[in-house]
Amino acid sequence: MPYLNIVTNQTIDNEAEFIKTASQTVAKASGKPESYVMIALEAKATMSMAGSDAPVAFLDYRALGLPADRAAFSDSLCSFITDQLGVAGDRTYISMTDSERQNWGWNHGTF
């Protein structure tokens, strides 16, 4: 149920390993079981921020309930992006959406 879509203009050599580490990071930071975490990745995207094509990332996080300490959650995700991709925190936006259970489909139904 936690879903993280990562869009970046950076090249990722080992995308499978990157996604695995992202999944573990989201599970730990969100307090949700990794068995429900979904990660999507779009690397090498054409992107600009502040008029510059320097390393940049946009993260779209959606889940049933957001972490109580959103600043700590943001810090965890930004640190992951900086460590893995070299994208600075001030070049990373994170959108966080708290979805309602009846609006989240899974396994032929909803939560």
C-alpha positions, 0 to 999 in steps of 0.5 A, a space after each residue: 500500500 505504500 507506493 513511491 514513484 521516483 523520477 530523476 534525471 540521473 542514470 542508475 547503473 543497477 536499477 534492481 538493486 536501487 529499487 530493492 534498497 528504496 523498498 527497504 528504506 520506505 518500509 523502515 521510514 514509514 513503519 509499514 511492512 515491506 510486503 506491501 511496498 511498491 516502488 516505481 522508477 523513471 531514470 534519465 528523465 528530462 527534468 529541470 528545477 530552478 532553470 537548471 538540469 543539474 541532478 534533480 529528483 521528484 518523489 511521489 509517495 502515496 499510502 493509507 496514512 502518512 507517518 506522524 513525523 513527516 519531516 523525519 520521513 522526508 529526511 529519510 527519503 532525501 538522505 536515500 536519494 542523496 546517498 544513492 544518486 547524489 541529488 541534494 536535498 534542495 534539489 528533491 521534491 517529495 509529494 505525500 498523499 494520504 489515501 482513503 482506504 475505500 479509494 485504494 484497490 488491491 486483490 480484487 477489492 479495496 482496503 
